[in-house]
Amino acid sequence: MTRGLGIVLYSGRADSLVLAGVLAQTAANYDMPTRIFVTSFAIPYFMKEKPEPKVPEVFKEFAGKMMEGMAKMGAPSWYDMLKNAKELGDVKIMLCSMTMEAMGYSKEQADPIVDDIVGAATFLGEMEDYQVIFV
């Protein structure tokens, strides 16, 4: 049986960041341990100075409507969803050490929401009883 949820977040697209936030918050509400491994182009969004999330060209025509709808619903940002998930349950955010080094980021630049900087082997070592998804 699956013990927890592993999320590999490799995209800095707005839709991927929101999905990671929704899934982490939902898993925390179900008392499901969750580990988020942030790698590749998602890394800059977990630095203290982060860019604005990008919307894929194919979704540009719907992005305004979606953001407007989320605001009307009072939905939190992807970042606030992750913060809330961490407050609710056993949720850890880990940054990929190889990507950090390749992009020239240091541990000091990481946002306080980050729990650790690890290699893929460390993340995968924790995933034995976890369902792993990619977003």
Buried (B, 14 or more C-beta within 10 A) or exposed (E): EEEBBBBBBBBBBBBBBBBBBBBBBBBBEEEBBBBBBBBBBBBBBBBEEEEEBBBEEEEEEEBEEBBEEEEEEEBBEBBEBBBBBBEBBBBBBBBBBBBBEEBEBEEEBBBEBBBBBBEBEBBBEBBEEBEBEEB
